[in-house]
Amino acid sequence: MIEWRDGEPYSTVYQDVYFSRESGPDETRHVFLQHNQLRERWLAMHGQPGQGNEGRQARHFTIAETGFGTGLNLLCAWQLWEETAPHDARLHFISTEKHPLSLSDMQQAWASWPEFSRYSAELLAQYQWLAPGMHRLSLANGRVILTLLIGDVAQTLPSLRASVDAWFLDGFAPSRNPEMWQAPLFTQMARLSHAETTFATFTSAGIVKRGLQAAGFVVRKVPGHGRKREMLAGHVGDKPLEQRAGESVNQATAQDAPASTARQRHAAPARPAPHSPGKAIVIGGGIAGCATSHALAQRGWQVTLIERHPQIAEAASGNPLGVLYPRLAGQDIILSRLAQHGFLHSLRLLQQLQLSAADHARCGLLQLAYDARERERCLAIAARDLPPDLVQWLSSAEASALAGQAVAQDALYFPAGGWVHPPAFCRALVNHANIHQRVSTEALNIQRVGDEWQVIGIDGLLETAPVLVIAAATDSARFDLTAHLPLQNVRGQITLLPATATDVPLNNIVCSDGYISPAVQGRHCLGATFDADDADTSVKAQDHASNLAMLARTLPAMHASLPPLDFDTLEGRTAFRAATPDYLPMAGPVLDAAALQAQPPRHTANPADLPWLPGLYVNTGHGSKGLINAPLCAEMLASAIAGEPAPVDSKLLAALDPNRFLLRSMGLKRLVLGLAAYPS
């Protein structure tokens, strides 16, 4: 789709250039930075209250862009943000892209602009796995957050949950790409804007001007850049753009901003207003609690993590090895979307944490088409034409060459799949100055007193904070206010097989109806059993036998090479996963079940009018997928709590809402669907 003409990228699909031949950065600065008055607005942020423990207003700014292209607009904005914005403020840059450039094309594009080499190097290090959907990339140590929406803007923007401060209307010219510059785009802009939102675009086309005006924007023509005589800029609301220069421009929300006509027409109902950085409590020291603590701490929150065991990651997150891979589907269903987004989010998070080679490796993972049903699923996934750095279809011969031993079935190959030592993952997440751990401390009760949540232990009050997140697996339902959450323990046992027991090498993780890891710290990890009706905490010989039978089905040569094994002395570990009835986790704010049942609402009720418990959230029910789902859910919660753009689409947010089972049990299915339509 790209041709290089005189060192500049040219789209053969849209017959247009990606940036100005004269000076791409200068045009970006003139069109998008200057005419959204970003320098003035960001300098004015220094006069706003800062972040701190007193619950003062959070500072973040959100730009939304149509057409990511080479990322030039992001890097120019990032550069200006570093020069002008407060050091503790966060820039969210949301960009849509239907046809993402290849990594090699991106690298070639940035070779022309050495002034951005520091920024582009960090961006390109994370520019991978760009399958359709949302991708969140943390840059500049979390100070700049890029959310890439891969797909047609007509499908991606309606699913976005955000409050946008400035729009960059880029992309190819309306004459080259008329499908984008249509009324639905301008309608979505109005839905996502607030009273202080501005926009700028390089074009002055009449279709764009009329579309923006029809959506409720004030539009004016201003001088363009270089040989471009005119361009469009404007704003939402009644205040002239000129009066905004030098003013303090806060991140507006649907709760506290005066709405324009366009905003009123497209506004969605809202939950309670987002919280500002202050104190938060997280109950549970497994992967869900540690990831939630990390996501909040990155945003300036002072977090107290309460764990009943003597150290974090002692329950299910205490296994010596966890497998990282997504179980995809042939179609874009919720379970598959969560698996893909969660997998990629965890990969990027691990990349930032930089665990040692002893604790994490992307050794690659083979998912075997081991029976007719699995083969059908795998072939359907292969037909989705997903990026090859995410997943590939391999013949059995190709799979065997990668694994280092005979594999009888064709397979899906995940090059970035691998393993992690869960306790090391958890320790890296909570290794943050803003996180205080209270281990060997059991939370017995929670209660709301005034604007604070109180956590009560055996000796009385443990901690107070306006925000409380419960991430304690099935113990999340032990409190009166969360007792309605349908959580079930599912027992799982792994087998640790000495590497010396077999002389057959294994290079990758191989999955069938279980998994086998390469030798890590001198042991292969096999697992895991799945039993919802067994509360036995011991390691059982019969479960070792089950895991070894799985090995025989999956890698018969490796199994055949084993000497006789004593299952009674073979090493292993038993843990319990927290599962939900629909196999989806629960992540989000919590309703007051007693108040809801005492006065049931109509199925047409406004979700904002339901009896929410302000400041109470849960992150639980991850089953065997905690390593890939819990960190993404933590990012969802932290974004919602801070009033920042969501990292996933609105349908996925609704599907994971912890109140879905309660509402369905009351015959309020339509309200469950409505959870997708309003901010957290």
C-alpha positions as a printed Julia matrix, in Angstrom:
680×3 Matrix{Float64}:
   0.0     0.0    0.0
   3.04    2.28   0.31
   5.39    3.57  -2.33
   8.45    5.62  -1.54
   8.81    8.61  -3.83
  11.86   10.77  -3.31
  12.12    9.51   0.25
   8.5    10.25   1.15
   5.7     7.72   1.74
   2.84    7.74  -0.76
  -0.41    5.76  -0.4
  -1.23    3.79  -3.52
  -4.76    3.22  -2.2
  -5.66    6.88  -1.61
  -3.24    8.38  -4.14
  -1.99   10.89  -1.59
   1.09   11.69   0.49
   1.36   11.06   4.21
   2.87   14.43   5.04
   3.86   17.7    3.42
   6.67   17.42   0.91
   8.04   20.79   2.07
   8.04   20.23   5.83
   5.79   17.72   7.54
   6.63   18.79  11.13
   6.13   22.48  10.33
   2.72   21.77   8.84
   1.72   19.69  11.87
   2.78   22.47  14.22
   0.91   25.1   12.23
  -2.31   23.18  11.6
  -2.81   21.05  14.68
  -0.7    22.45  17.52
  -1.08   26.16  16.85
  -4.75   26.17  15.87
  -5.74   24.02  18.85
  -3.71   26.52  20.92
  -1.94   23.67  22.66
   1.1    25.64  23.83
  -1.08   28.18  25.61
  -3.42   25.58  27.05
  -0.61   23.38  28.33
   1.33   26.26  29.85
  -1.87   27.28  31.62
  -2.0    23.86  33.28
   0.87   24.96  35.53
  -1.57   27.22  37.31
  -3.97   24.38  38.11
  -3.97   22.39  41.36
  -1.49   19.52  41.21
  -1.81   15.88  42.05
  -1.49   14.82  45.64
  -2.97   12.99  48.56
  -5.63   15.6   49.21
  -7.81   14.54  46.29
  -7.03   17.59  44.18
  -8.0    17.67  40.56
  -6.22   15.29  38.21
  -4.46   16.79  35.23
  -4.58   15.07  31.91
  -5.28   16.23  28.39
  -6.82   14.18  25.59
  -6.2    14.58  21.87
  -8.12   12.49  19.34
  -6.88   12.12  15.79
  -8.28   10.67  12.58
  -5.47    8.99  10.66
  -2.35    7.93  12.57
  -0.25    7.43   9.44
   3.43    7.78  10.32
   2.69    9.11  13.81
   4.09   12.53  12.94
   1.33   14.41  14.75
   1.84   12.35  17.89
   5.57   12.99  18.01
   5.16   16.72  17.43
   2.54   16.9   20.19
   4.7    14.76  22.49
   7.66   17.09  21.95
   5.56   20.16  22.76
   4.03   18.41  25.79
   7.49   17.81  27.24
   8.36   21.46  26.69
   5.23   23.02  28.15
   3.07   20.74  30.32
   3.53   20.05  34.05
   5.8    17.1   34.72
   3.06   15.2   36.57
   0.37   15.66  33.9
  -0.54   12.93  31.4
  -1.21   13.32  27.7
  -3.65   10.89  26.11
  -3.32   10.69  22.35
  -6.05    8.64  20.66
  -5.64    7.92  16.97
  -7.55    5.89  14.41
  -5.92    4.04  11.54
  -7.53    1.73   9.0
  -4.29    0.69   7.29
  -1.36    0.77   9.75
   2.04    1.1    8.14
   4.51   -1.73   8.48
   7.29   -1.37  11.01
   9.88   -1.09   8.24
   7.92    1.7    6.54
   7.61    3.51   9.86
  11.34    3.2   10.45
  12.07    4.56   6.98
   9.67    7.47   7.49
  11.36    8.54  10.72
  14.85    8.32   9.29
  14.07   11.68   7.64
  13.48   13.49  10.95
  16.46   13.06  13.33
  15.05   15.71  15.68
  12.45   13.13  16.75
  14.8    10.15  17.04
  14.4     9.84  20.81
  10.61    9.85  20.56
  10.36    7.66  17.47
  12.69    5.02  18.93
  10.42    4.61  21.95
   7.29    4.5   19.78
   8.74    2.0   17.32
   9.83   -0.31  20.15
   6.13   -0.87  20.9
   4.81   -0.62  17.34
   3.88   -4.28  16.85
   0.98   -6.76  16.93
  -1.4    -4.24  15.34
  -4.45   -6.44  14.91
  -7.87   -4.76  14.55
  -9.05   -3.24  17.81
  -7.67   -0.98  20.53
  -4.02   -0.87  21.54
  -2.68    1.13  24.48
   1.0     2.08  24.42
   2.62    3.74  27.43
   5.36    6.19  26.44
   7.65    8.57  28.32
   7.33    6.53  31.54
   3.57    6.82  31.42
   3.5    10.56  30.81
   2.22   10.06  27.24
  -0.38    7.39  26.49
  -1.09    6.39  22.9
  -4.36    4.57  22.23
  -4.43    3.24  18.68
  -7.79    2.3   17.19
  -7.03   -0.07  14.31
  -9.94   -0.3   11.91
 -12.42    1.82   9.99
 -13.15    5.05  11.85
 -16.88    4.45  11.29
 -16.6     1.35  13.5
 -13.92    2.4   15.99
 -15.07    5.86  17.1
 -18.6     4.79  18.14
 -17.06    2.29  20.57
 -14.66    4.81  22.11
 -15.24    5.97  25.68
 -13.41    9.27  26.21
 -13.75   13.02  26.73
 -11.7    14.76  24.05
 -10.05   18.16  24.54
  -8.68   18.68  21.04
  -9.27   17.06  17.65
  -6.69   16.56  14.93
  -8.75   15.96  11.77
  -6.08   14.46   9.59
  -6.15   11.56   7.18
  -6.12   11.78   3.41
  -7.88   14.65   1.66
 -11.69   14.5    1.37
 -11.39   14.17  -2.4
  -9.14   11.1   -1.94
 -10.89    9.52   1.02
 -14.54   10.69   0.97
 -15.74    7.68   3.0
 -14.15    9.09   6.16
 -15.32   12.69   5.89
 -19.01   11.95   6.42
 -21.71   12.91   8.92
 -21.08    9.9   11.24
 -17.55   11.17  11.9
 -18.77   14.62  12.93
 -21.57   13.12  15.02
 -19.07   11.01  16.95
 -16.85   14.05  17.42
 -19.77   15.86  19.02
 -20.53   12.87  21.28
 -16.96   12.74  22.52
 -16.47   16.51  22.92
 -17.21   18.89  25.77
 -17.65   22.63  26.19
 -13.92   23.42  25.88
 -13.11   21.13  22.96
 -11.33   22.53  19.93
 -10.5    21.11  16.51
  -8.22   21.83  13.56
  -7.83   20.32  10.11
  -5.63   20.96   7.09
  -8.62   20.94   4.73
 -11.06   23.73   3.97
 -13.43   21.55   1.93
 -17.07   22.55   2.07
 -18.23   19.04   2.96
 -16.08   19.19   6.09
 -17.16   22.69   7.08
 -20.86   21.91   6.64
 -20.56   18.57   8.44
 -18.89   20.13  11.47
 -21.43   22.94  11.62
 -24.32   20.48  11.41
 -22.84   18.59  14.37
 -22.8    21.78  16.45
 -19.24   23.05  16.03
 -18.28   26.66  15.45
 -16.13   26.64  12.3
 -13.89   29.3   10.81
 -11.42   29.49   7.94
  -7.86   30.46   8.82
  -4.63   30.68   6.79
  -3.18   27.31   5.88
   0.42   26.21   5.8
   2.79   26.82   2.9
   1.0    26.74  -0.42
  -2.26   25.73   1.29
  -4.23   28.97   1.33
  -6.91   28.05   3.88
  -7.71   25.48   6.54
 -10.46   25.02   9.14
 -10.34   25.42  12.9
 -12.98   25.87  15.57
 -14.47   24.84  18.85
 -17.52   23.68  20.76
 -19.61   26.06  22.84
 -20.35   29.75  22.89
 -16.95   31.16  23.91
 -14.84   32.46  21.0
 -11.61   30.58  20.51
  -9.52   33.72  20.99
 -10.78   34.15  24.55
  -9.39   30.77  25.51
  -5.72   31.61  24.98
  -3.89   31.6   28.3
  -6.9    30.34  30.25
  -6.81   27.33  32.52
  -8.25   24.48  30.5
  -9.22   21.5   32.62
 -10.03   18.02  31.49
 -13.81   18.34  31.27
 -16.16   15.46  31.93
 -19.8    14.8   31.19
 -20.5    15.5   34.86
 -18.96   18.95  35.37
 -18.8    20.66  31.96
 -21.57   22.92  30.65
 -22.83   21.12  27.55
 -23.09   22.65  24.12
 -26.04   22.03  21.86
 -24.1    19.25  20.12
 -23.04   17.71  23.43
 -26.63   17.77  24.73
 -27.88   16.09  21.6
 -25.37   13.25  21.8
 -24.61   13.09  25.52
 -24.69    9.73  27.27
 -25.77    9.32  30.89
 -22.94    9.34  33.38
 -21.91    7.48  36.49
 -20.53    9.39  39.5
 -17.76   11.86  38.67
 -14.22   10.44  38.39
 -11.94   10.66  41.38
  -8.79   12.74  41.57
  -5.45   11.26  42.66
  -5.43   10.7   46.38
  -5.53    7.58  48.53
  -6.79    4.2   47.38
  -7.01    0.77  48.98
  -6.63   -2.5   47.08
  -7.57   -5.77  48.78
  -5.77   -8.8   47.35
  -2.1    -9.37  46.54
  -2.44  -11.61  43.49
  -1.97  -10.55  39.89
  -5.29   -8.62  39.85
  -4.53   -6.65  43.0
  -0.9    -5.98  42.1
  -1.79   -4.84  38.57
  -4.55   -2.59  39.91
  -2.19   -1.06  42.47
   0.38   -0.44  39.74
  -2.13    1.17  37.37
  -3.32    3.56  40.09
   0.19    4.33  41.36
   1.26    5.24  37.83
  -1.46    7.92  37.92
  -0.22    9.45  41.15
  -2.39    7.58  43.64
  -1.05    6.59  47.05
  -2.11    2.93  47.25
  -2.32    0.65  50.26
  -2.29   -3.0   49.18
  -3.75   -5.35  51.77
  -2.86   -9.08  51.54
  -3.77  -11.75  54.07
  -0.78  -13.99  53.3
   2.76  -13.25  54.54
   3.73  -12.08  51.05
   2.08  -11.23  47.78
   1.4   -13.85  45.08
   0.93  -16.82  47.4
  -2.36  -18.19  46.06
  -3.04  -18.9   42.36
  -0.5   -16.21  41.41
   2.16  -18.2   43.26
   2.63  -20.85  40.58
   6.24  -21.18  39.41
   5.26  -20.63  35.78
   2.33  -19.12  33.93
   1.66  -19.35  30.2
   1.02  -16.23  28.12
  -1.15  -16.7   25.05
  -4.6   -15.68  23.79
  -7.32  -18.21  23.03
  -8.79  -16.53  19.97
 -11.91  -17.34  17.99
 -12.68  -17.39  14.29
 -14.86  -14.31  14.75
 -14.58  -11.11  16.73
 -16.61  -12.2   19.75
 -16.21  -10.75  23.26
 -14.19  -13.65  24.68
 -11.77  -13.53  21.76
 -11.5    -9.74  21.85
 -10.69   -9.83  25.56
  -8.1   -12.55  24.99
  -6.37  -10.58  22.23
  -6.42   -7.22  24.01
  -5.39   -8.74  27.34
  -2.53  -10.73  25.82
  -1.09   -7.71  24.04
  -1.54   -5.45  27.05
   0.34   -7.91  29.27
   3.13   -8.25  26.7
   3.6    -4.48  26.57
   3.43   -4.21  30.36
   6.09   -6.91  30.78
   8.2    -5.11  28.21
   8.06   -1.97  30.38
   8.78   -3.86  33.62
  11.86   -5.53  32.09
  11.82   -8.77  34.05
  14.98  -10.86  33.93
  15.41  -13.79  31.56
  15.0   -16.08  34.58
  11.49  -14.72  35.15
  10.06  -14.17  31.67
  10.68  -15.31  28.11
   8.93  -14.94  24.76
   9.9   -18.41  23.62
   6.96  -18.73  21.23
   3.87  -20.89  21.66
   2.29  -23.57  19.48
  -1.45  -24.19  19.77
  -2.11  -27.56  18.18
  -5.12  -28.36  16.02
  -5.4   -31.58  18.02
  -8.93  -32.63  17.0
 -11.52  -31.78  14.35
 -13.16  -29.04  16.37
  -9.85  -27.39  17.25
  -8.69  -27.63  13.66
 -11.82  -25.83  12.49
 -11.27  -23.08  15.07
  -7.58  -22.7   14.22
  -8.25  -22.53  10.49
 -10.91  -19.86  11.07
  -8.4   -17.81  13.07
  -5.8   -18.2   10.34
  -8.36  -16.97   7.81
  -8.79  -13.69   9.73
  -5.54  -12.42   8.24
  -4.19  -11.23  11.58
  -0.66   -9.78  11.7
   2.01  -12.5   11.44
   3.84  -11.13  14.46
   0.69  -12.01  16.42
  -0.26  -15.42  14.97
   0.67  -17.68  12.06
  -0.61  -20.99  10.69
   2.06  -23.69  10.52
   2.11  -27.16   9.06
   3.05  -30.01  11.38
   6.5   -30.09   9.76
   7.0   -26.37  10.39
   5.71  -26.73  13.96
   8.08  -29.65  14.55
  11.05  -27.61  13.34
  10.2   -24.84  15.79
   9.49  -27.14  18.73
  12.63  -29.18  18.25
  10.71  -32.45  18.25
   7.96  -34.17  16.29
   4.56  -32.5   16.4
   1.82  -34.58  14.79
  -0.68  -31.77  14.12
  -0.72  -28.48  12.28
  -0.76  -25.53  14.66
  -1.23  -21.86  15.29
   2.03  -20.21  16.24
   2.19  -17.16  18.51
   5.73  -15.77  18.13
   5.37  -13.48  21.17
   3.75  -16.15  23.33
   5.75  -17.39  26.26
   5.88  -17.77  29.99
   6.33  -15.66  33.09
   7.09  -16.34  36.74
   3.89  -14.93  38.31
   5.41  -13.95  41.69
   8.16  -12.0   39.9
   5.5   -10.31  37.74
   3.57   -9.31  40.87
   6.67   -8.06  42.68
   7.66   -5.91  39.71
   4.17   -4.4   39.57
   4.18   -3.3   43.21
   7.77   -2.07  43.17
   6.56    1.51  43.13
   7.09    4.39  45.54
   3.34    5.06  45.66
   2.43    1.53  46.83
   2.5     0.51  50.49
   2.07   -3.2   51.19
   0.32   -4.52  54.28
   0.87   -8.27  54.26
  -0.27  -10.82  56.86
  -3.29   -8.54  57.17
  -6.81   -9.83  56.6
  -9.67   -7.55  55.62
 -12.79   -8.81  57.41
 -15.28   -6.06  56.65
 -15.74   -2.89  54.61
 -18.02    0.06  55.22
 -18.67    3.51  53.84
 -18.43    6.36  56.33
 -18.97    9.79  54.83
 -16.83   10.04  51.71
 -14.4     7.33  52.79
 -14.26    3.56  52.67
 -13.1     1.87  55.83
 -11.45   -1.55  55.83
 -11.82   -3.42  59.12
  -9.49   -6.18  60.33
  -9.38   -8.38  63.4
  -7.88   -5.56  65.46
 -10.14   -2.84  64.13
  -9.69   -0.18  61.45
  -6.95   -1.0   58.95
  -7.18    1.82  56.43
  -9.47    4.5   55.0
  -9.63    5.96  51.49
 -12.22    7.35  49.07
 -11.51    4.55  46.58
 -11.51    0.84  47.34
 -10.81   -1.94  44.84
 -11.48   -5.55  45.83
  -9.27   -7.97  43.89
  -9.3   -11.01  46.15
 -10.42  -13.86  43.85
 -13.43  -15.66  45.37
 -12.86  -13.82  48.65
 -14.06  -10.73  46.78
 -17.6   -11.95  47.53
 -17.04  -12.41  51.27
 -18.15   -8.86  52.1
 -21.84   -7.97  52.5
 -21.74   -5.37  49.73
 -20.23   -7.8   47.21
 -21.87  -11.05  48.33
 -24.04  -11.08  45.18
 -21.02  -11.59  42.9
 -21.25  -15.16  41.49
 -17.73  -16.5   42.01
 -16.66  -20.14  42.14
 -13.37  -21.78  43.06
 -11.94  -24.06  40.39
  -9.11  -26.33  41.49
  -6.09  -26.73  39.24
  -2.92  -28.79  39.66
   0.32  -28.5   37.72
   3.05  -31.1   37.4
   6.73  -30.13  37.55
   8.72  -32.62  35.52
  12.53  -32.65  35.94
  14.25  -31.75  32.69
  16.64  -34.65  33.29
  13.72  -37.06  32.99
  13.7   -36.7   29.19
  16.39  -36.33  26.58
  13.94  -34.91  24.02
  14.41  -31.13  23.73
  11.54  -28.66  23.65
  12.03  -25.1   22.42
   8.53  -23.64  22.72
   5.43  -23.95  24.83
   3.06  -26.47  23.24
  -0.67  -26.34  23.97
  -3.43  -28.84  23.27
  -6.02  -29.48  25.97
  -3.22  -28.59  28.36
   0.28  -27.17  28.02
   3.92  -28.21  28.29
   6.66  -25.65  28.81
  10.31  -25.82  27.8
  12.69  -26.5   30.67
  12.69  -23.49  33.02
  14.93  -23.6   36.07
  15.51  -27.29  35.33
  11.83  -28.27  35.15
   9.09  -28.64  32.56
   5.71  -27.36  33.73
   2.66  -29.4   32.68
  -0.92  -28.47  33.38
  -3.33  -27.82  34.43
  -6.23  -29.87  35.73
  -9.65  -28.24  36.01
 -12.09  -29.32  38.72
 -14.85  -27.1   40.04
 -16.08  -29.63  42.59
 -12.87  -30.29  44.5
 -11.65  -28.24  47.46
  -8.67  -30.48  48.22
  -5.49  -28.41  48.56
  -3.11  -31.37  48.41
  -1.09  -32.46  45.37
  -2.68  -35.63  43.99
  -1.05  -38.53  42.17
  -4.14  -38.96  40.0
  -3.8   -35.37  38.74
  -0.15  -35.98  37.92
  -1.34  -38.97  35.91
  -3.88  -36.76  34.12
  -1.2   -34.21  33.21
   1.16  -36.92  31.95
  -1.65  -38.41  29.85
  -2.07  -34.98  28.27
   1.66  -34.98  27.52
   1.31  -38.38  25.83
  -1.46  -37.06  23.57
   0.37  -33.84  22.77
   4.04  -34.81  22.46
   4.17  -38.62  22.32
   7.92  -38.75  21.64
   8.68  -36.72  24.72
   6.35  -38.88  26.81
   7.85  -42.09  25.44
  11.32  -40.96  26.48
  10.35  -40.68  30.15
  11.52  -43.29  32.63
   8.96  -44.81  35.04
   7.72  -42.04  37.36
   6.49  -42.22  40.92
   3.4   -40.0   40.89
   3.33  -39.95  44.69
   6.68  -38.17  44.87
   6.49  -36.1   41.68
   6.59  -32.37  42.4
   3.56  -30.18  41.68
   1.34  -27.42  42.99
  -2.39  -26.96  43.57
  -4.17  -23.6   43.4
  -7.71  -22.3   43.04
  -8.95  -20.0   40.31
 -11.92  -17.68  40.69
 -14.39  -18.34  37.87
 -17.67  -16.71  36.79
 -20.7   -18.34  35.11
 -19.93  -16.8   31.69
 -16.12  -17.23  31.92
 -15.63  -13.46  31.69
 -13.99  -11.54  34.53
 -15.72   -8.87  36.57
 -14.1    -5.44  36.49
 -15.83   -2.18  37.29
 -17.84   -0.22  39.87
 -20.32   -1.96  42.16
 -24.05   -1.39  42.61
 -25.78   -1.44  45.98
 -27.59   -4.77  45.55
 -29.82   -4.32  48.6
 -31.01   -0.88  47.48
 -31.53   -2.12  43.92
 -33.63   -5.07  45.04
 -35.59   -3.0   47.54
 -36.68   -0.63  44.77
 -36.25   -2.39  41.41
 -35.9     0.04  38.49
 -37.68   -0.24  35.17
 -35.75   -1.89  32.38
 -35.73    1.48  30.61
 -34.12    3.27  33.57
 -31.13    5.53  33.11
 -28.07    3.58  34.33
 -26.81    6.77  35.99
 -29.83    6.67  38.31
 -29.03    3.21  39.68
 -27.78    3.01  43.3
 -24.01    2.93  42.73
 -21.64    2.52  45.68
 -19.33    5.5   45.05
 -15.67    4.6   44.97
 -16.12    0.81  45.25
 -14.72   -1.37  42.45
 -13.83   -5.01  41.86
 -11.28   -6.81  39.67
 -11.85  -10.55  39.94
 -13.17  -13.71  38.28
 -10.26  -14.25  35.87
 -10.25  -18.04  36.02
  -7.12  -19.45  34.39
  -6.55  -16.26  32.35
  -5.42  -13.92  35.11
  -1.99  -13.21  33.64
  -3.49  -11.8   30.45
  -6.84  -10.45  31.66
  -6.17   -8.97  35.1
  -3.64   -6.29  34.0
  -5.97   -5.08  31.23
  -8.87   -4.97  33.69
  -6.65   -3.02  36.07
  -5.99   -0.46  33.34
  -9.73   -0.27  32.69
 -10.44    0.43  36.36
  -7.67    2.99  36.8
  -8.77    4.82  33.64
 -12.37    4.91  34.86
 -11.43    6.04  38.36
  -9.23    8.84  36.99
 -11.71    9.89  34.29
  -9.28    9.04  31.5
 -10.09    7.44  28.13
 -10.94    3.75  28.35
  -8.37    1.27  26.97
 -11.05   -1.0   25.47
 -14.28   -0.5   23.56
 -17.58    0.22  25.29
 -19.1    -3.2   24.48
 -16.23   -4.98  26.19
 -16.54   -2.66  29.19
 -20.22   -3.57  29.49
 -19.53   -7.28  29.05
 -17.13   -7.2   32.02
 -19.34   -5.08  34.26
 -19.57   -6.87  37.64
 -23.27   -6.02  38.01
 -24.39   -7.9   34.89
 -25.44  -11.04  36.78
 -27.45   -9.1   39.37
 -29.29   -7.09  36.72
 -30.02  -10.17  34.62
 -31.37  -12.03  37.66
 -33.85   -9.17  38.11
 -34.98   -9.32  34.49
 -33.08   -6.14  33.6
 -31.14   -7.44  30.61
 -31.64   -4.2   28.69
 -29.95   -2.3   31.49
 -26.93   -4.6   31.13
 -26.73   -3.65  27.46
 -27.09   -0.01  28.44
 -23.93   -0.17  30.55
 -21.97    0.21  27.3
 -23.46    3.63  26.6
 -22.21    5.77  29.46
 -18.91    6.78  31.05
 -17.47    4.97  34.05
